[in-house]
Amino acid sequence: MGQSRRSAWVEGIEGWPLTATVEICCAVAAGIAALAAWTDGLRGELFGVTVGVRDPVRPLALAVVLLAARWFIARRRESPSTVLAVAVPRVIAGAVLVAGALGWIHYLSPYLGGADSYGYVSAGERIRSGALVQREALAHLIPDPDAAIPLGYVGVAGTPGLSVPAYPLGLPALMALASLVGERAPFFVPLVSAVVLVAVCCWLVYRWTRDPTAAIAAAAAVAVHPVVFAFAIQPMSDVTAAMWFVVAAALLLDARPLFAAAGGAAAGMAVLTRPAQLPACAALILLPFVAGPKRVIRAAAFASALAVGVAVQLGSSGISTGVRSVTPMAAPPTSSGCASCGRTRSATPTGDS
């Protein structure tokens, strides 16, 4: 009995939880080493303590030691060749994923570099204040009141001097919610969206392949993709819209109608964030018909929720384009400044929509 208990204990120590923990630590160390080599050193605060990594050699050496420990722990059931064939690729993929995620944080830009980013963040402040439509403070001082309207905004037909956001309100709505946490929180919305995007992609690939190495590699590829990386570190809508689309697709894979409705709501948020995604989101209605029960009910639930998002987008775009007259929401005069970001803006809008 004592011998059997000891064997069970040894198998537990050699089993998945411990080896996975060692692999994760190894991937983190290797990812930190890679990013430190790329950036010529890392520095930050962790729970109020300043942490810095200047030399990539130390974390890389730690990764090698942890990889050796990974083999030593499971040496009774895995040969060195098995570790090289299975654990090493998984650790490398994890290191790339860690380097990408830490790179988002390292390069995160809490500033506004143009009309798009200014329009999103300041529109979020307007949503939070309950004054989406505002009269520009300088409008009554110049011959053409609409000339006082800042970049990222458009005038209201028939009411000179009033301004409304020119860009879709999906991302500003999330930023308005994030601003409840802190003044700089809106700048983290794209970064959090990137985290969700990568996590859902990882889950989808694992669901289809049942291969953790393939899932981690797919997540790493998304994390370091130039488009994802570039727009995860600045207040733009690209990554957030992609996140909503992927979440909608993932929810539609569930056989329950409630999840299909939630997928329709996520697709509606994708349209509210970037209206150009409407054709792709509408095509997701085909997923419930691929497999699973209650296909018609699930498709109908998805379509109904998506239709709500489309209707909201059509209503908000009608305001933004000045198609109909709008009454200001009892807002005090404003110079369209952004409390959390200053007023620095580029000369021309880039047309992000």
VOBA-1610 file (N, C-alpha, C; in pm, whole numbers, padded with zeros to 5 digits, always signed):
BEGIN
Met+00084-00121+00000Met+00000+00000+00000Met+00087+00125+00000Gly+00194+00122+00083Gly+00282+00238+00089Gly+00350+00264-00044Gln+00392+00153-00111Gln+00458+00167-00241Gln+00362+00222-00346Ser+00236+00176-00345Ser+00138+00224-00444Ser+00107+00371-00422Arg+00098+00411-00293Arg+00073+00552-00265Arg+00191+00637-00313Arg+00313+00585-00290Arg+00430+00660-00335Arg+00432+00672-00488Ser+00396+00565-00558Ser+00394+00569-00704Ser+00290+00669-00754Ala+00174+00670-00689Ala+00071+00766-00728Ala+00118+00909-00704Trp+00188+00931-00593Trp+00239+01066-00562Trp+00342+01109-00666Val+00432+01015-00703Val+00534+01046-00802Val+00469+01077-00937Glu+00369+00999-00977Glu+00299+01025-01103Glu+00231+01161-01101Gly+00178+01198-00984Gly+00115+01328-00975Gly+00214+01441-00990Ile+00332+01425-00930Ile+00435+01527-00942Ile+00482+01538-01087Glu+00491+01423-01155Glu+00539+01423-01292Glu+00429+01459-01391Gly+00309+01472-01343Gly+00196+01492-01431Gly+00184+01633-01485Trp+00069+01660-01547Trp+00047+01782-01623Trp+00061+01911-01542Pro+00001+01923-01422Pro+00004+02055-01357Pro+00144+02109-01335Leu+00234+02026-01286Leu+00369+02075-01256Leu+00449+02101-01383Thr+00445+02007-01476Thr+00519+02027-01600Thr+00466+02147-01677Ala+00334+02167-01675Ala+00276+02283-01744Ala+00321+02412-01677Thr+00324+02412-01545Thr+00370+02531-01473Thr+00514+02565-01507Val+00598+02463-01514Val+00738+02486-01548Val+00749+02537-01691Glu+00671+02481-01782Glu+00673+02528-01921Glu+00628+02674-01931Ile+00526+02710-01856Ile+00477+02848-01858Ile+00586+02943-01807Cys+00648+02907-01696Cys+00756+02992-01642Cys+00872+03001-01741Cys+00902+02891-01807Cys+01009+02890-01907Cys+00974+02982-02023Ala+00850+02977-02070Ala+00806+03063-02180Ala+00811+03210-02140Val+00770+03240-02016Val+00774+03379-01969Val+00917+03429-01966Ala+01008+03348-01912Ala+01148+03389-01905Ala+01206+03409-02045Ala+01176+03318-02138Ala+01227+03332-02274Ala+01166+03452-02344Gly+01037+03476-02320Gly+00972+03593-02380Gly+01031+03724-02329Ile+01058+03730-02199Ile+01121+03850-02142Ile+01260+03870-02200Ala+01333+03761-02217Ala+01468+03771-02276Ala+01460+03824-02419Ala+01365+03772-02496Ala+01352+03817-02635Ala+01316+03964-02643Leu+01221+04007-02559Leu+01179+04148-02563Leu+01289+04239-02510Ala+01362+04194-02409Ala+01473+04274-02356Ala+01581+04293-02461Ala+01607+04189-02539Ala+01706+04201-02647Ala+01656+04295-02756Trp+01526+04292-02782Trp+01469+04376-02888Trp+01465+04523-02848Thr+01432+04549-02722Thr+01412+04687-02676Thr+01534+04745-02606Asp+01640+04668-02593Asp+01760+04713-02522Asp+01729+04739-02374Gly+01643+04654-02316Gly+01615+04664-02173Gly+01471+04697-02143Leu+01418+04639-02034Leu+01281+04663-01990Leu+01284+04722-01850Arg+01184+04803-01822Arg+01175+04862-01689Arg+01027+04892-01660Gly+00982+04858-01540Gly+00844+04884-01503Gly+00824+04864-01354Glu+00699+04880-01312Glu+00664+04863-01172Glu+00569+04745-01157Leu+00593+04665-01055Leu+00510+04549-01024Leu+00475+04555-00876Phe+00347+04584-00848Phe+00299+04598-00710Phe+00381+04702-00633Gly+00410+04812-00701Gly+00482+04921-00637Gly+00632+04905-00633Val+00683+04793-00685Val+00827+04768-00685Val+00879+04784-00827Thr+00984+04863-00843Thr+01044+04884-00975Thr+01121+04759-01017Val+01087+04707-01135Val+01151+04587-01187Val+01214+04621-01321Gly+01338+04581-01341Gly+01407+04610-01465Gly+01485+04490-01515Val+01488+04473-01647Val+01567+04367-01711Val+01648+04433-01821Arg+01775+04447-01800Arg+01862+04510-01898Arg+01934+04409-01986Asp+01974+04298-01924Asp+02053+04198-01996Asp+01966+04077-02026Pro+01946+04040-02153Pro+01862+03923-02184Pro+01926+03790-02149Val+02054+03790-02114Val+02122+03664-02088Val+02065+03594-01965Arg+02039+03671-01859Arg+01990+03610-01735Arg+01854+03542-01752Pro+01751+03610-01806Pro+01624+03539-01826Pro+01636+03424-01925Leu+01726+03437-02023Leu+01745+03326-02117Leu+01808+03207-02047Ala+01905+03233-01959Ala+01966+03124-01882Ala+01862+03059-01791Leu+01776+03141-01731Leu+01670+03085-01648Leu+01577+02997-01730Ala+01547+03036-01853Ala+01461+02955-01940Ala+01526+02821-01969Val+01657+02820-01992Val+01728+02694-02019Val+01724+02604-01896Val+01744+02662-01778Val+01740+02584-01654Val+01601+02526-01633Leu+01498+02606-01657Leu+01361+02558-01639Leu+01327+02448-01740Leu+01380+02459-01861Leu+01355+02355-01960Leu+01422+02225-01919Ala+01542+02236-01862Ala+01608+02116-01811Ala+01531+02057-01694Ala+01477+02144-01608Ala+01396+02096-01497Ala+01269+02030-01548Arg+01215+02081-01657Arg+01095+02021-01717Arg+01124+01876-01759Trp+01238+01853-01820Trp+01274+01716-01857Trp+01302+01632-01733Phe+01370+01686-01635Phe+01407+01610-01515Phe+01282+01563-01441Ile+01180+01649-01434Ile+01059+01613-01361Ile+00989+01495-01427Ala+00986+01495-01561Ala+00911+01391-01633Ala+01003+01288-01698Arg+01123+01273-01647Arg+01220+01185-01711Arg+01178+01039-01706Arg+01092+01002-01609Arg+01050+00863-01595Arg+00958+00821-01708Arg+00891+00917-01772Arg+00797+00881-01879Arg+00823+00954-02010Glu+00925+01038-02015Glu+00957+01110-02138Glu+01107+01108-02161Ser+01146+01080-02283Ser+01287+01083-02320Ser+01328+01224-02358Pro+01457+01255-02362Pro+01500+01388-02405Pro+01451+01425-02543Ser+01443+01326-02634Ser+01393+01355-02769Ser+01247+01395-02767Thr+01169+01336-02675Thr+01028+01373-02663Thr+01014+01517-02613Val+01098+01554-02518Val+01095+01692-02467Val+01129+01790-02578Leu+01232+01755-02659Leu+01270+01843-02770Leu+01159+01854-02873Ala+01087+01746-02895Ala+00984+01745-02999Ala+00853+01806-02954Val+00826+01802-02823Val+00695+01847-02773Val+00708+01974-02690Ala+00792+01970-02588Ala+00798+02083-02495Ala+00865+02205-02555Val+00974+02186-02628Val+01049+02300-02682Val+00964+02382-02780Pro+00895+02322-02878Pro+00811+02405-02965Pro+00703+02480-02889Arg+00647+02415-02786Arg+00543+02481-02708Arg+00601+02599-02630Val+00721+02582-02577Val+00785+02691-02503Val+00820+02806-02596Ile+00869+02774-02715Ile+00903+02879-02811Ile+00779+02958-02851Ala+00671+02887-02880Ala+00547+02956-02914Ala+00498+03042-02799Gly+00507+02989-02678Gly+00468+03066-02561Gly+00555+03188-02540Ala+00684+03174-02569Ala+00776+03288-02555Ala+00740+03399-02652Val+00706+03363-02775Val+00664+03464-02872Val+00535+03532-02826Leu+00444+03454-02771Leu+00319+03511-02720Leu+00346+03607-02605Val+00431+03568-02512Val+00465+03653-02398Val+00534+03780-02446Ala+00628+03766-02539Ala+00699+03883-02591Ala+00602+03980-02658Gly+00504+03926-02733Gly+00406+04013-02797Gly+00320+04086-02696Ala+00269+04013-02596Ala+00183+04076-02495Ala+00258+04181-02413Leu+00380+04148-02373Leu+00459+04246-02299Leu+00498+04364-02388Gly+00515+04337-02516Gly+00544+04445-02609Gly+00429+04544-02619Trp+00305+04494-02614Trp+00190+04586-02612Trp+00203+04684-02495Ile+00233+04629-02378Ile+00241+04714-02259Ile+00359+04810-02270His+00471+04759-02319His+00592+04842-02327His+00572+04960-02423Tyr+00506+04935-02535Tyr+00492+05039-02638Tyr+00356+05110-02632Leu+00275+05082-02531Leu+00143+05145-02522Leu+00156+05297-02523Ser+00078+05362-02608Ser+00087+05507-02624Ser-00037+05573-02563Pro-00023+05638-02448Pro-00137+05708-02388Pro-00152+05850-02442Tyr-00132+05865-02571Tyr-00140+05996-02634Tyr-00225+05987-02761Leu-00260+06102-02813Leu-00343+06109-02933Leu-00260+06162-03048Gly-00256+06082-03156Gly-00171+06119-03267Gly-00242+06168-03390Gly-00374+06188-03382Gly-00446+06233-03500Gly-00593+06250-03473Ala-00667+06281-03580Ala-00810+06306-03567Ala-00884+06181-03519Asp-00842+06063-03566Asp-00912+05941-03530Asp-00906+05915-03380Ser-00785+05910-03326Ser-00770+05880-03184Ser-00833+05988-03098Tyr-00817+06114-03137Tyr-00881+06222-03062Tyr-01033+06210-03068Gly-01085+06179-03185Gly-01229+06166-03197Gly-01286+06055-03111Tyr-01216+05942-03104Tyr-01266+05830-03024Tyr-01264+05863-02874Val-01150+05911-02826Val-01137+05933-02682Val-01227+06048-02636Ser-01230+06156-02710Ser-01315+06269-02669Ser-01463+06236-02683Ala-01500+06154-02782Ala-01639+06111-02793Ala-01678+06025-02674Gly-01583+05944-02624Gly-01611+05867-02503Gly-01638+05958-02384Glu-01565+06068-02374Glu-01591+06163-02266Glu-01728+06229-02282Arg-01766+06257-02406Arg-01898+06315-02428Arg-02009+06217-02389Ile-01990+06090-02424Ile-02090+05989-02387Ile-02103+05981-02236Arg-01991+05980-02167Arg-01995+05970-02021Arg-02064+06092-01959Ser-02041+06210-02018Ser-02103+06331-01964Ser-02249+06346-02003Gly-02296+06262-02095Gly-02434+06272-02140Gly-02458+06385-02237Ala-02353+06436-02299Ala-02364+06549-02392Ala-02295+06513-02521Leu-02356+06426-02599Leu-02296+06383-02724Leu-02290+06497-02825Val-02392+06581-02823Val-02398+06697-02912Val-02364+06821-02830Gln-02266+06897-02875Gln-02221+07013-02800Gln-02202+07133-02892Arg-02219+07252-02833Arg-02193+07376-02907Arg-02050+07419-02879Glu-01979+07449-02986Glu-01840+07491-02973Glu-01831+07631-02914Ala-01739+07649-02819Ala-01729+07775-02746Ala-01687+07891-02837Leu-01609+07861-02940Leu-01561+07967-03029Leu-01655+07995-03146Ala-01764+07923-03155Ala-01851+07935-03272Ala-01908+08074-03288His-01942+08142-03176His-02005+08274-03185His-01903+08386-03206Leu-01774+08351-03210Leu-01671+08454-03223Leu-01618+08467-03366Ile-01655+08376-03455Ile-01602+08379-03591Ile-01716+08383-03691Pro-01690+08434-03811Pro-01798+08445-03911Pro-01860+08311-03948Asp-01779+08208-03959Asp-01830+08075-03994Asp-01826+07987-03869Pro-01938+07970-03801Pro-01937+07892-03676Pro-01886+07749-03694Asp-01913+07690-03811Asp-01871+07551-03830Asp-01720+07537-03840Ala-01649+07648-03861Ala-01503+07641-03866Ala-01443+07611-03729Ala-01522+07625-03623Ala-01474+07597-03489Ala-01486+07449-03453Ile-01548+07372-03541Ile-01566+07229-03511Ile-01432+07157-03523Pro-01391+07082-03422Pro-01258+07018-03424Pro-01255+06898-03516Leu-01134+06850-03543Leu-01118+06728-03621Leu-01180+06610-03548Gly-01236+06519-03625Gly-01304+06405-03566Gly-01451+06431-03538Tyr-01499+06550-03573Tyr-01639+06586-03550Tyr-01696+06650-03676Val-01828+06650-03686Val-01898+06715-03797Val-02008+06804-03741Gly-02052+06896-03823Gly-02158+06986-03781Gly-02296+06924-03795Val-02394+06989-03735Val-02533+06944-03740Val-02607+07032-03840Ala-02680+06970-03931Ala-02750+07044-04036Ala-02850+07141-03975Gly-02841+07264-04020Gly-02937+07366-03978Gly-02904+07433-03847Thr-02798+07390-03777Thr-02762+07449-03648Thr-02612+07474-03645Pro-02568+07588-03698Pro-02424+07616-03701Pro-02364+07620-03560Gly-02242+07567-03549Gly-02172+07569-03422Gly-02190+07446-03338Leu-02285+07360-03373Leu-02302+07234-03300Leu-02214+07127-03364Ser-02159+07040-03283Ser-02074+06933-03333Ser-02115+06799-03275Val-02100+06696-03356Val-02126+06558-03314Val-02010+06472-03362Pro-01983+06358-03297Pro-01872+06272-03340Pro-01890+06225-03484Ala-01782+06226-03559Ala-01786+06181-03698Ala-01767+06030-03709Tyr-01709+05968-03606Tyr-01676+05828-03614Tyr-01779+05744-03538Pro-01787+05613-03569Pro-01882+05525-03500Pro-01862+05527-03349Leu-01969+05499-03277Leu-01968+05517-03133Leu-01942+05388-03053Gly-01914+05278-03122Gly-01890+05153-03050Gly-01769+05160-02960Leu-01655+05203-03013Leu-01534+05216-02931Leu-01546+05326-02827Pro-01598+05446-02861Pro-01616+05548-02757Pro-01705+05502-02642Ala-01805+05418-02671Ala-01891+05368-02563Ala-01811+05283-02465Leu-01723+05197-02517Leu-01637+05118-02429Leu-01541+05207-02352Met-01490+05309-02419Met-01399+05401-02351Met-01470+05478-02242Ala-01596+05511-02264Ala-01673+05580-02160Ala-01687+05491-02036Leu-01711+05361-02058Leu-01717+05268-01945Leu-01582+05256-01878Ala-01476+05248-01957Ala-01342+05234-01900Ala-01302+05356-01820Ser-01350+05474-01860Ser-01312+05596-01790Ser-01364+05598-01647Leu-01461+05512-01615Leu-01509+05502-01478Leu-01400+05445-01387Val-01307+05372-01446Val-01198+05312-01368Val-01088+05414-01342Gly-01056+05494-01444Gly-00950+05593-01429Gly-00941+05680-01552Glu-00872+05790-01538Glu-00863+05887-01648Glu-00792+05831-01768Arg-00691+05748-01747Arg-00614+05691-01856Arg-00669+05556-01904Ala-00771+05505-01840Ala-00822+05373-01874Ala-00869+05362-02018Pro-00928+05466-02080Pro-00970+05451-02221Pro-00859+05408-02315Phe-00735+05445-02284Phe-00624+05408-02371Phe-00593+05258-02364Phe-00642+05189-02261Phe-00618+05047-02246Phe-00726+04962-02312Val-00831+05022-02364Val-00940+04945-02425Val-00890+04864-02545Pro-00814+04923-02640Pro-00763+04839-02749Pro-00670+04728-02701Leu-00590+04755-02598Leu-00500+04653-02546Leu-00578+04536-02485Val-00679+04568-02406Val-00763+04462-02349Val-00835+04387-02460Ser-00879+04459-02562Ser-00943+04394-02676Ser-00848+04296-02743Ala-00720+04335-02754Ala-00620+04245-02813Ala-00602+04120-02728Val-00604+04136-02597Val-00593+04020-02508Val-00709+03923-02531Val-00829+03977-02538Val-00947+03892-02562Val-00938+03827-02699Leu-00897+03904-02799Leu-00884+03850-02935Leu-00788+03733-02939Val-00673+03747-02878Val-00573+03641-02877Val-00625+03520-02799Ala-00690+03543-02686Ala-00741+03432-02605Ala-00847+03353-02681Val-00937+03422-02748Val-01044+03353-02822Val-00985+03277-02941Cys-00889+03337-03011Cys-00823+03266-03120Cys-00754+03140-03071Cys-00689+03150-02956Cys-00623+03033-02897Cys-00725+02924-02866Trp-00838+02964-02808Trp-00941+02866-02774Trp-01001+02802-02898Leu-01024+02881-03002Leu-01083+02827-03125Leu-00990+02724-03190Val-00862+02757-03199Val-00769+02662-03260Val-00758+02535-03176Tyr-00756+02550-03044Tyr-00750+02430-02960Tyr-00878+02348-02973Arg-00990+02415-02987Arg-01118+02344-03002Arg-01120+02261-03130Trp-01057+02312-03234Trp-01056+02241-03362Trp-00946+02136-03371Thr-00831+02159-03307Thr-00717+02069-03324Thr-00689+01982-03202Arg-00731+02027-03084Arg-00695+01961-02958Arg-00545+01951-02940Asp-00474+02045-02999Asp-00328+02048-02991Asp-00288+02178-02923Pro-00240+02172-02797Pro-00205+02297-02728Pro-00092+02373-02795Thr+00001+02301-02857Thr+00111+02371-02925Thr+00059+02453-03043Ala-00031+02395-03121Ala-00090+02469-03233Ala-00171+02588-03184Ala-00243+02569-03074Ala-00325+02679-03020Ala-00237+02794-02973Ile-00130+02762-02901Ile-00040+02867-02851Ile+00031+02936-02967Ala+00071+02857-03068Ala+00137+02915-03185Ala+00043+03009-03259Ala-00083+02972-03272Ala-00180+03060-03337Ala-00199+03189-03259Ala-00209+03176-03127Ala-00222+03295-03043Ala-00100+03385-03055Ala+00018+03324-03060Ala+00141+03403-03074Ala+00145+03475-03209Ala+00101+03406-03315Ala+00099+03468-03447Ala+00007+03589-03450Val-00107+03579-03383Val-00199+03693-03377Val-00139+03806-03294Ala-00076+03771-03183Ala-00022+03873-03092Ala+00086+03958-03156Val+00170+03897-03238Val+00281+03972-03298Val+00252+04014-03441His+00130+03990-03488His+00095+04036-03624His+00109+04188-03629Pro+00171+04241-03732Pro+00196+04387-03734Pro+00072+04473-03718Val-00040+04433-03780Val-00162+04513-03770Val-00217+04508-03627Val-00223+04388-03570Val-00274+04374-03434Val-00184+04449-03336Phe-00053+04431-03351Phe+00041+04496-03259Phe+00029+04648-03270Ala+00024+04700-03391Ala+00023+04846-03410Ala-00102+04909-03353Phe-00217+04843-03367Phe-00342+04905-03323Phe-00385+04861-03184Ala-00308+04771-03121Ala-00335+04737-02982Ala-00273+04838-02887Ile-00182+04920-02936Ile-00108+05011-02848Ile-00151+05156-02865Gln-00257+05181-02942Gln-00306+05317-02958Gln-00458+05316-02964Pro-00520+05429-02929Pro-00668+05432-02922Pro-00732+05436-03059Met-00738+05321-03124Met-00801+05305-03254Met-00898+05188-03246Ser-00985+05176-03346Ser-01095+05080-03338Ser-01067+04947-03404Asp-00955+04932-03473Asp-00933+04813-03555Asp-00934+04683-03474Val-00854+04679-03368Val-00843+04556-03288Val-00973+04528-03213Thr-01037+04632-03163Thr-01163+04613-03091Thr-01270+04555-03182Ala-01278+04605-03305Ala-01377+04552-03400Ala-01346+04406-03433Ala-01218+04374-03455Ala-01181+04236-03482Ala-01214+04146-03364Met-01193+04196-03243Met-01225+04118-03123Met-01373+04084-03118Trp-01460+04182-03143Trp-01604+04157-03140Trp-01643+04053-03245Phe-01583+04061-03362Phe-01616+03967-03469Phe-01577+03824-03431Val-01456+03807-03378Val-01410+03673-03341Val-01492+03619-03224Val-01526+03704-03129Val-01611+03661-03017Val-01748+03615-03068Ala-01804+03688-03163Ala-01932+03650-03221Ala-01924+03513-03286Ala-01818+03490-03363Ala-01801+03359-03428Ala-01787+03248-03326Ala-01712+03273-03219Ala-01692+03170-03116Ala-01824+03137-03046Leu-01903+03239-03015Leu-02031+03215-02947Leu-02128+03138-03036Leu-02120+03158-03165Leu-02211+03088-03256Leu-02180+02940-03268Leu-02063+02898-03225Leu-02028+02756-03230Leu-02098+02676-03122Asp-02154+02745-03022Asp-02229+02676-02916Asp-02368+02643-02967Ala-02422+02532-02920Ala-02551+02484-02969Ala-02670+02549-02900Arg-02647+02635-02801Arg-02758+02695-02727Arg-02801+02827-02791Pro-02932+02847-02806Pro-02983+02972-02867Pro-02939+03098-02793Leu-02923+03090-02659Leu-02881+03207-02584Leu-02742+03252-02628Phe-02654+03157-02656Phe-02521+03192-02702Phe-02527+03250-02843Ala-02621+03203-02924Ala-02637+03261-03058Ala-02681+03406-03048Ala-02771+03435-02954Ala-02814+03574-02934Ala-02698+03660-02884Ala-02617+03603-02794Ala-02500+03676-02747Ala-02402+03700-02862Gly-02390+03602-02952Gly-02306+03621-03070Gly-02359+03732-03159Gly-02492+03740-03172Gly-02550+03850-03249Gly-02523+03985-03186Ala-02526+03990-03052Ala-02495+04115-02982Ala-02348+04154-03005Ala-02258+04054-03001Ala-02116+04083-03027Ala-02096+04130-03171Ala-02166+04067-03265Ala-02157+04111-03404Ala-02213+04253-03419Gly-02321+04283-03346Gly-02374+04419-03348Gly-02274+04520-03296Met-02199+04482-03192Met-02095+04572-03142Met-01982+04589-03243Ala-01954+04483-03319Ala-01853+04496-03425Ala-01898+04598-03529Val-02027+04595-03564Val-02081+04692-03661Val-02080+04832-03601Leu-02113+04843-03474Leu-02110+04974-03409Leu-01968+05028-03400Thr-01870+04939-03396Thr-01731+04983-03386Thr-01675+05019-03523Arg-01701+04933-03620Arg-01660+04960-03759Arg-01771+04911-03851Pro-01854+05002-03902Pro-01969+04961-03985Pro-01931+04882-04109Ala-01809+04896-04157Ala-01768+04822-04276Ala-01767+04671-04252Gln-01777+04629-04127Gln-01778+04486-04097Gln-01916+04423-04111Leu-02017+04501-04148Leu-02152+04447-04158Leu-02161+04326-04252Pro-02105+04328-04373Pro-02115+04208-04458Pro-02054+04084-04394Ala-01937+04100-04331Ala-01873+03985-04267Ala-01956+03935-04149Cys-02010+04028-04072Cys-02093+03988-03957Cys-02222+03921-04003Ala-02280+03970-04110Ala-02401+03908-04162Ala-02374+03766-04211Ala-02255+03743-04264Ala-02220+03610-04313Ala-02209+03508-04200Leu-02190+03555-04077Leu-02180+03463-03963Leu-02310+03387-03939Ile-02420+03433-03997Ile-02548+03365-03977Ile-02544+03224-04035Leu-02446+03195-04120Leu-02432+03062-04178Leu-02378+02961-04077Leu-02309+03007-03973Leu-02247+02914-03877Leu-02348+02826-03805Pro-02464+02879-03759Pro-02559+02789-03692Pro-02609+02675-03781Phe-02603+02692-03912Phe-02652+02588-04002Phe-02548+02481-04030Val-02426+02500-03982Val-02321+02402-04008Val-02343+02276-03926Ala-02374+02292-03799Ala-02391+02175-03711Ala-02469+02217-03588Gly-02519+02116-03518Gly-02588+02140-03392Gly-02739+02144-03407Pro-02810+02134-03294Pro-02956+02137-03297Pro-03010+02279-03306Lys-03141+02289-03327Lys-03212+02418-03328Lys-03144+02520-03419Arg-03114+02479-03538Arg-03036+02565-03627Arg-03113+02691-03665Val-03240+02676-03697Val-03319+02792-03738Val-03337+02888-03620Ile-03362+02833-03502Ile-03381+02918-03383Ile-03253+02994-03352Arg-03141+02926-03360Arg-03014+02993-03333Arg-02985+03102-03435Ala-03012+03073-03562Ala-02990+03174-03666Ala-03081+03294-03645Ala-03206+03268-03607Ala-03299+03378-03583Ala-03257+03461-03463Ala-03210+03395-03358Ala-03163+03469-03239Ala-03043+03556-03274Phe-02952+03502-03353Phe-02836+03580-03395Phe-02878+03700-03479Ala-02965+03675-03577Ala-03006+03783-03666Ala-03080+03892-03592Ser-03163+03855-03495Ser-03239+03955-03419Ser-03145+04045-03339Ala-03048+03985-03271Ala-02954+04066-03193Ala-02868+04153-03283Leu-02825+04098-03397Leu-02746+04177-03490Leu-02825+04294-03545Ala-02954+04271-03572Ala-03038+04378-03625Ala-03048+04496-03529Val-03047+04467-03399Val-03050+04577-03301Val-02925+04662-03313Gly-02809+04597-03324Gly-02685+04671-03339Gly-02683+04753-03467Val-02733+04696-03575Val-02737+04769-03702Val-02830+04890-03691Ala-02944+04871-03625Ala-03039+04983-03609Ala-02977+05096-03528Val-02905+05061-03422Val-02840+05163-03340Val-02734+05236-03422Gln-02659+05160-03502Gln-02557+05223-03586Gln-02620+05317-03689Leu-02730+05275-03749Leu-02797+05362-03847Leu-02846+05490-03780Gly-02899+05478-03659Gly-02946+05597-03588Gly-02833+05690-03553Ser-02722+05634-03504Ser-02610+05721-03466Ser-02542+05780-03588Ser-02536+05707-03699Ser-02475+05763-03819Ser-02561+05872-03878Gly-02693+05864-03860Gly-02780+05972-03905Gly-02751+06101-03832Ile-02720+06090-03702Ile-02683+06210-03626Ile-02547+06262-03671Ser-02450+06170-03686Ser-02314+06212-03717Ser-02302+06278-03853Thr-02382+06237-03948Thr-02373+06295-04081Thr-02461+06416-04098Gly-02532+06454-03992Gly-02616+06572-04000Gly-02736+06556-04090Val-02783+06431-04108Val-02896+06409-04196Val-03022+06473-04142Arg-03035+06473-04008Arg-03154+06532-03949Arg-03113+06628-03839Ser-03201+06720-03807Ser-03169+06819-03705Ser-03166+06754-03568Val-03073+06797-03485Val-03055+06739-03353Val-03059+06849-03249Thr-03127+06823-03138Thr-03132+06918-03028Thr-03020+06886-02931Pro-02939+06983-02894Pro-02828+06956-02801Pro-02881+06906-02668Met-02800+06822-02604Met-02841+06755-02480Met-02802+06840-02359Ala-02845+06963-02356Ala-02826+07051-02239Ala-02682+07052-02194Ala-02590+07071-02289Ala-02448+07073-02256Ala-02399+07215-02247Pro-02309+07244-02154Pro-02250+07377-02146Pro-02156+07400-02262Pro-02124+07525-02293Pro-02029+07552-02402Pro-01897+07481-02377Thr-01838+07431-02484Thr-01713+07356-02472Thr-01623+07390-02588Ser-01497+07375-02565Ser-01400+07395-02672Ser-01357+07263-02733Ser-01436+07157-02703Ser-01409+07022-02753Ser-01274+06971-02706Gly-01229+07020-02591Gly-01105+06968-02534Gly-01129+06831-02476Cys-01025+06757-02452Cys-01033+06623-02398Cys-00956+06620-02267Ala-01026+06602-02158Ala-00965+06615-02026Ala-00851+06518-02005Ser-00863+06398-02062Ser-00762+06296-02037Ser-00654+06294-02143Cys-00662+06383-02243Cys-00568+06370-02352Cys-00517+06501-02408Gly-00559+06614-02360Gly-00513+06740-02416Gly-00580+06770-02548Arg-00519+06857-02630Arg-00582+06899-02754Arg-00496+06874-02878Thr-00387+06802-02864Thr-00298+06783-02977Thr-00367+06697-03082Arg-00380+06750-03206Arg-00447+06678-03313Arg-00374+06703-03444Ser-00389+06610-03537Ser-00323+06626-03666Ser-00401+06719-03755Ala-00346+06751-03869Ala-00407+06851-03956Ala-00528+06800-04028Thr-00531+06670-04063Thr-00643+06617-04139Thr-00683+06483-04082Pro-00814+06452-04085Pro-00858+06321-04040Pro-00817+06214-04140Thr-00795+06093-04087Thr-00752+05984-04173Thr-00868+05897-04218Gly-00987+05928-04172Gly-01104+05857-04221Gly-01124+05721-04162Asp-01077+05696-04040Asp-01100+05567-03974Asp-01246+05553-03942Ser-01310+05452-03993Ser-01454+05432-03971Ser-01489+05287-03985
//
